[in-house]
Amino acid sequence: MPNDLLSGASQTYDASSIEVLEGLEPVRKRPGMYIGGTDERALHHMVAEILDNAMDEAVAGHANRIEVELHDDNSVTIRDNGRGIPVDPHPKFPGKSALEVILCTLHAGGKFNAKAYSTSGGLNGVGSSVVNALSDLMTVQVALNKELYEQSFSRGIPRGPIQKLGPIQNRRGTTVTFHPDPEIFGSQTLKPARLYKLARSKAYLFSGVEIRWKSAVADGETPVEATFHFPGGLAQYLSDTMAKITTYAERPFAGRVSFEEKYQIPGSVEWAINWTPAQDGFLHSYCNTVPTPEGGTHEAGFWAATLKGIKAYGERVKNRKADLITRDDLLTGGCALLSVFIREPSFVGQTKDRLSTEEAAKWVENAVRDHFDTWLAADPKSAGAILDFLVLRAEERLRRREEKETQRKTATKKLRLPGKLTDCSSKTREGTELFIVEGDSAGGSAKGARSRETQALLPLKGKILNVLGAASAKLNENSEIRDICEALGTGMGTRFKLDDLRYEKIIIMTDADVDGAHIASLLMTFFFTQMRPLIDKGHLYLACPPLYRLTQGARRMYVADDAEKEVWLAKGLGGKGKIDVQRFKGLGEMDAKDLKDTTMNPATRKLIRVSIDEDEPGDTSDLVERLMGKKPELRFQYIQENARFVEELDV
């Protein structure tokens, strides 16, 4: 045994070595055990704990208004108009009010008593006391029986006894103001945007509450003041969230079922879901208004209900492939919100990230299933579109399982590539380029113009499928899109893998006319929706072929557009005689040498890298949806809004 361990073992170890942490000392010693750490997430979780208490009062029917205010000194005030925390002396703690006991004692609160709260987000009686322990200042005011009471604390210790401030009219409830302790959280500050989103989501979760937001901290994005009240609940939340996104159903599948009516137990479940080809799916779930980001039994019940429902519908309409659908397929493009209220739920960990109440799976499944069957039968158009979409997802998943992802050729693996592809000879991705060209004639010219070692060609037959259009459910059946995916080797959608990309640059090379621009727009829409990381990492480009060839004697010049043509016609090419102007109908009219010099040779060509505005990524998504989506009214609105910026053209 090493000497240092021997010397350590010889130190005195007796009763005096045993440290007893009293009151809220354990929280300050080990904050991670109670609030998940001391990072930014834990800091904002402090606000959630106090807000959850106010929400419990609202859900229990004792409050209908909550106020959340962020101050410029990094403190927060949360006020409700509920019953107010009891302030009378606690029978088990002589000389202490119930308020002091709740805020200074772990595992003390009204959530253990089912008579006080039938359902609640706080369960262990540690939320308020933990926030108190981790705040260098907390002040609580209680308006109760037309009297106002106040008590202040610092790091979990009362700064004095509870004070009776005097009579007060037209006010009731609890007001909590706390300042996170810099000794615990350092220089971290509360973010207005994050708290704003938290307050708004709580209002969606319970339609009977109005939440008022106010912030003295400006971040340039978050409103200084706002009022949230959403009678439509989760259905309204999801519809608002997906307002500018193409969906397979006009209205989401949404509903609410009381467990008291179905099982004779307190509680309820509310849900909303819709499917879209435009983005990856998600399920945001909650239990007693507390987010459960890691899911749990309520999510399992929800997916079981929808999976069984869609399979049963497929059987009714005689779609035999419906049986292939799994829960993973439902998650692809399925955007859902789920909220349950149950008595004494069980969570994994104090931060309540995952619900573990076993009965919740059965309660939710049975409640949702009947309503889903009815909804599908009542709207066969939406049901059919969703079923077709999910079957395609299932077929794609099975095909991926059976076939290995397309990879660069190796000595031991045979590569599957589309027959139209003219590949380059390089064995590595570095320095390689794939030109996606419009039509076979352009492909013929490009073959003679390319560098065989580094440049590959994939000709397309006209305009590809608009992946945001009406036929988006047939994405995987489109031969042109399938050829692109096989050539790149990356997969698409949720199965896209950037590491498998076979070429360093993907270059869209279309004719320099309106049809060419349309094809390029369709291709960019496809890459944006199905292979977004390829754009984010700078792999997608647009070639810049010329529209005109100007010839004057032995001199020849290519120009990109009408404006450049007029400039050269005005000043001449430096030769003699008349300038002959030829407008190209397509790239196929150019000979290989000129196509190489103007469009394909890295030394002489010009490329435009396709990128997304990093400051306004949401605006890009909205614009793509408006211009390329299924709703023509959005395009018409865009034209009306921007027509005044278009210059008159001479045709």
Secondary structure, 3 states (H helix, E strand, C coil): CCHHHHHHHCCCCCHHHCCCCCCCHHHHHCCHHHHCCCCHHHHHHHHHHHHHHHHHHHHCCCCCEEEEEECCCCCEEEEECCCCCCCCECCCCCCCEHHHHHHHCCCCCHHHCCCCCCCCCCCCCCHHHHHHHCEEEEEEEEEECCEEEEEEEECCEECCCCEEEEECCCCCEEEEEEEECHHHHCCCCCCHHHHHHHHHHHHHHCCCCEEEEEECCCCCCCCCEEEECCCCHHHHHHHHHCCCCCCCCCCCEEEEEEHHHHHCCCEEEEEEEEECCCCCCEEEEEECCEECCCCEHHHHHHHHHHHHHHHHHHHHCCCHHHHHCCHHHHHCCEEEEEEEEECCCCEECCCCCEECCHHHHHHHHHHHHHHHHHHHHHCHHHHHHHHHHHHHHHHHHHHHHHCCCCCCCCCCCCCCCCCCCECCCCCCCCCCEEEEEEHHHHHHHHHHHCCCCCEEEEEECCCCCCCCCCCHHHHHHCHHHHHHHHHHCCCCHHHCCHHHCCCCEEEEECCCCHHHHHHHHHHHHHHHHHCHHHHHCCCEEEECCCCEEEEECCEEEEECCHHHHHHHHHHCCCCCCCCEEEECCCHHHCCHHHHHHHHHCCCCCCEEECCCCCCCHHHHHHHHHHHHCCCHHHHHHHHHHHHHHCCCCCC
